[in-house]
Amino acid sequence: MSANISAAELLEAAVFNPDGLLPAIIQDDDSGAVLMLAWMDAEAIRRTCESGRVTFWSRSRQEYWRKGDTSGHRQYVKSVAVDCDNDTLLVRVEQIGAACHTGSRTCFDGRAVEVIVGEAAVS
């Protein structure tokens, strides 16, 4: 098991895409539900780790936004983890209100795709 790393170490190791961003998966700390995915640059990561509130980079508006500042549906950071490739974050939060801009609890409510369900081979 590896040790925890500091926010500074995370920023040094992070592998950003060509736009200087990496995806952040936002997960409800209590239920484990995936709430949303958004993008962070180094400054958004720093703000998130140092403030206890989740900050993102808006690709469409080209500005920082903190979840809940206009809607009141806030996200309070419970933990941040980086994946094995250092190119994706998992941010576990206490979600107050809806996570999705549509008013849904998650951005994935009612959006299931029909698929063939796989089964593990039995040996």
C-alpha positions as CSV (number, residue, x, y, z in Angstrom):
1,M,0.0,0.0,0.0
2,S,1.4,3.4,-0.9
3,A,1.5,6.4,1.4
4,N,-0.7,9.5,1.0
5,I,0.8,12.3,-1.1
6,S,0.5,16.0,-0.6
7,A,-1.4,18.3,-3.0
8,A,2.0,19.7,-4.1
9,E,3.2,16.2,-4.9
10,L,0.0,15.5,-6.8
11,L,0.4,18.6,-8.9
12,E,4.0,17.6,-9.7
13,A,3.0,14.1,-10.7
14,A,-0.3,14.8,-12.5
15,V,-0.5,14.0,-16.2
16,F,-2.6,16.7,-17.8
17,N,-4.1,16.5,-21.3
18,P,-2.8,18.9,-24.1
19,D,-5.3,21.5,-22.8
20,G,-3.8,21.4,-19.3
21,L,-6.8,19.5,-17.9
22,L,-7.6,16.2,-16.3
23,P,-10.9,14.6,-15.6
24,A,-12.3,14.5,-12.1
25,I,-14.9,11.9,-11.2
26,I,-17.1,13.2,-8.4
27,Q,-18.5,10.5,-6.1
28,D,-20.9,10.7,-3.2
29,D,-18.9,9.8,-0.1
30,D,-21.9,8.2,1.7
31,S,-23.6,6.2,-1.1
32,G,-20.7,5.7,-3.5
33,A,-22.8,6.9,-6.4
34,V,-21.0,8.6,-9.2
35,L,-22.4,12.1,-9.3
36,M,-20.6,13.8,-12.2
37,L,-17.4,14.2,-14.2
38,A,-15.8,17.6,-14.8
39,W,-12.4,19.0,-15.6
40,M,-9.7,20.5,-13.4
41,D,-6.4,22.2,-14.2
42,A,-3.6,22.7,-11.7
43,E,-5.2,25.7,-10.1
44,A,-8.6,24.0,-9.7
45,I,-6.9,21.1,-8.1
46,R,-5.0,23.4,-5.7
47,R,-8.1,25.3,-4.8
48,T,-10.0,22.0,-4.2
49,C,-7.3,20.6,-2.0
50,E,-6.8,23.8,0.0
51,S,-10.4,25.0,0.4
52,G,-12.5,21.9,1.1
53,R,-14.9,22.9,-1.7
54,V,-14.7,21.4,-5.2
55,T,-13.5,23.9,-7.9
56,F,-13.5,23.0,-11.7
57,W,-12.4,24.6,-14.9
58,S,-15.2,25.4,-17.3
59,R,-14.1,24.5,-20.8
60,S,-17.1,26.3,-22.4
61,R,-16.8,29.5,-20.3
62,Q,-13.0,29.4,-19.9
63,E,-13.3,30.2,-16.1
64,Y,-13.2,28.6,-12.7
65,W,-16.4,27.6,-11.1
66,R,-17.1,26.3,-7.7
67,K,-20.0,23.9,-7.4
68,G,-22.9,25.5,-5.7
69,D,-21.9,29.2,-5.8
70,T,-25.0,30.0,-7.9
71,S,-27.2,27.0,-7.3
72,G,-26.6,26.4,-3.6
73,H,-25.9,22.7,-4.4
74,R,-22.5,22.5,-2.9
75,Q,-19.9,19.8,-2.8
76,Y,-17.7,19.5,0.3
77,V,-14.5,17.5,-0.2
78,K,-14.1,14.3,1.8
79,S,-11.1,12.9,0.0
80,V,-9.1,13.1,-3.3
81,A,-7.3,10.2,-4.9
82,V,-5.3,10.0,-8.2
83,D,-5.4,7.0,-10.4
84,C,-2.4,4.7,-11.2
85,D,-1.6,6.7,-14.3
86,N,-1.8,10.1,-12.5
87,D,-4.3,11.4,-15.2
88,T,-7.7,11.1,-13.4
89,L,-8.9,12.2,-10.0
90,L,-11.6,10.7,-7.8
91,V,-13.1,13.3,-5.5
92,R,-15.4,11.9,-2.8
93,V,-17.8,14.6,-1.6
94,E,-20.6,15.4,0.7
95,Q,-23.2,16.5,-1.9
96,I,-25.7,19.1,-0.8
97,G,-28.6,19.1,-3.2
98,A,-28.4,18.1,-6.9
99,A,-25.1,17.5,-8.6
100,C,-26.4,17.9,-12.1
101,H,-27.3,21.2,-13.7
102,T,-30.6,19.7,-14.7
103,G,-31.6,19.3,-11.1
104,S,-31.0,15.5,-10.9
105,R,-29.1,14.0,-8.0
106,T,-26.4,12.7,-10.5
107,C,-25.6,13.6,-14.1
108,F,-26.3,9.9,-15.0
109,D,-29.9,9.7,-13.8
110,G,-32.3,8.3,-16.4
111,R,-29.6,8.0,-19.0
112,A,-28.9,4.2,-19.1
113,V,-27.8,2.8,-22.5
114,E,-29.1,-0.6,-23.7
115,V,-26.2,-3.1,-23.8
116,I,-25.5,-6.8,-23.8
117,V,-24.7,-7.7,-20.2
118,G,-21.5,-9.7,-19.9
119,E,-20.9,-12.6,-17.6
120,A,-17.6,-13.7,-16.1
121,A,-16.5,-17.1,-17.5
122,V,-16.9,-20.0,-15.1
123,S,-14.0,-22.3,-14.9
